[in-house]
């Protein structure tokens, strides 16, 4: 159930960045979650790109573009080390997609939302973290019956 959402002002990403950032973010999220690299788990890692109209985001100081990354994962999927690695790598990817240097890192906020166990459903059923762990450990890790 990992999900990653990038909110940006229209026109703040480079053309190449806009075309590649969602796949990069989804793969990065799976990596830091420790999910197996299978078709099933890749298909569950959703990435959204939300573009705001010009002027829809400002600060009290200026109207320079800012980037908000919202990450939703099952509670227990990330420890402190994994959270830190995820934030570091996602920040670098967003800056690169916008053509900005590392010294602009404070423009990128990464908010991690941990979904409480038993509060995520898909395919008409509730999935618990233990279900995902068992699925990841199963041979192939590609299906949930």
C-alpha positions in Angstrom: 0.0 0.0 0.0 2.9 2.4 -0.3 1.8 5.7 -1.9 3.8 8.7 -2.7 2.5 12.1 -3.8 4.4 15.1 -5.0 2.7 18.5 -5.0 4.4 21.2 -7.1 3.5 24.4 -8.8 2.9 24.0 -12.6 6.1 24.6 -14.5 8.6 24.0 -11.6 9.8 20.6 -12.9 12.0 20.3 -15.9 10.5 18.5 -18.9 12.6 15.4 -18.2 12.0 15.7 -14.5 8.2 15.8 -15.0 8.3 12.7 -17.2 10.4 10.6 -14.8 9.8 11.7 -11.2 6.8 9.5 -10.4 8.5 6.3 -11.4 11.7 7.3 -9.5 9.7 8.2 -6.4 7.7 4.9 -6.4 10.9 2.8 -6.8 12.6 4.7 -4.1 9.7 4.2 -1.7 9.7 0.5 -2.3 13.4 0.3 -1.8 13.3 2.0 1.6 10.3 0.0 2.6 12.3 -3.1 1.9 9.6 -4.5 -0.4 10.6 -7.3 -2.8 11.1 -6.2 -6.4 8.2 -8.1 -7.9 5.5 -7.1 -10.3 2.9 -7.4 -7.5 4.7 -5.0 -5.2 5.6 -2.6 -7.9 2.0 -2.4 -9.0 1.0 -1.5 -5.4 3.4 1.5 -5.2 1.3 4.3 -6.4 2.8 7.7 -7.3 0.8 10.9 -7.9 2.0 14.2 -9.3 -0.3 17.1 -8.3 0.4 20.3 -10.1 -1.0 23.5 -8.6 -1.8 26.5 -10.8 0.7 29.4 -10.7 0.4 31.4 -7.5 -1.4 28.7 -5.6 1.5 28.1 -3.3 3.6 30.9 -1.6 5.3 31.4 1.7 5.1 34.4 4.0 8.5 35.4 2.6 8.3 34.8 -1.2 6.7 32.9 -4.0 9.7 30.7 -4.9 8.5 27.1 -5.6 8.2 24.6 -2.8 7.7 20.9 -3.1 5.6 18.7 -0.7 6.0 15.0 -0.8 3.4 13.0 1.1 4.3 9.4 1.8 1.8 6.8 3.1 3.1 3.5 4.4 1.8 0.8 6.7 2.7 1.5 10.4 5.9 -0.5 11.1 7.2 -0.5 7.6 9.9 2.2 8.2 12.3 2.5 11.1 14.2 5.7 11.8 17.1 4.7 9.5 14.7 3.9 6.6 12.8 7.1 7.1 16.0 9.2 7.0 17.2 7.4 3.9 13.8 7.9 2.2 13.7 11.6 3.0 17.3 12.1 1.9 16.8 10.3 -1.5 13.4 11.7 -2.3 14.7 15.2 -1.6 17.6 14.7 -4.0 15.3 13.3 -6.7 12.8 16.2 -6.4 15.6 18.8 -6.5 17.1 17.1 -9.6 13.7 17.0 -11.3 13.3 20.7 -10.7 16.9 21.5 -11.8 17.7 22.8 -8.4 21.0 22.5 -6.4 21.3 20.6 -3.1 21.5 24.0 -1.3 17.8 24.4 -2.0 16.9 21.2 0.0 14.7 23.2 2.5 12.3 23.8 -0.3 11.4 20.1 -0.2 9.2 18.8 2.6 8.6 15.1 3.0 5.7 14.1 5.3 5.5 10.5 6.2 2.0 9.2 7.1 1.9 5.8 8.8 -1.4 4.0 8.2 -2.5 2.3 11.4 -2.8 -1.5 11.1 -6.2 -2.6 9.9 -7.1 0.7 8.4 -6.2 0.0 4.8 -8.3 -2.0 2.4 -7.9 -3.0 -1.2 -9.7 -5.4 -3.5 -12.6 -5.5 -1.1 -10.7 -6.7 2.0 -8.6 -5.3 4.8 -4.8 -5.7 4.5 -2.7 -5.8 7.7 1.0 -5.2 7.8 1.5 -8.9 8.7 -0.3 -9.9 5.5 2.1 -7.8 3.5 5.1 -9.2 5.3 3.9 -12.8 4.7 3.2 -12.0 1.1 6.7 -10.6 0.6 8.2 -13.7 2.2 6.2 -16.1 0.1 7.8 -17.7 -3.0 7.5 -15.1 -5.8 5.6 -12.7 -3.6 3.4 -11.9 -6.5 -0.2 -12.7 -5.5 -2.6 -12.4 -2.7 -5.4 -15.0 -2.7 
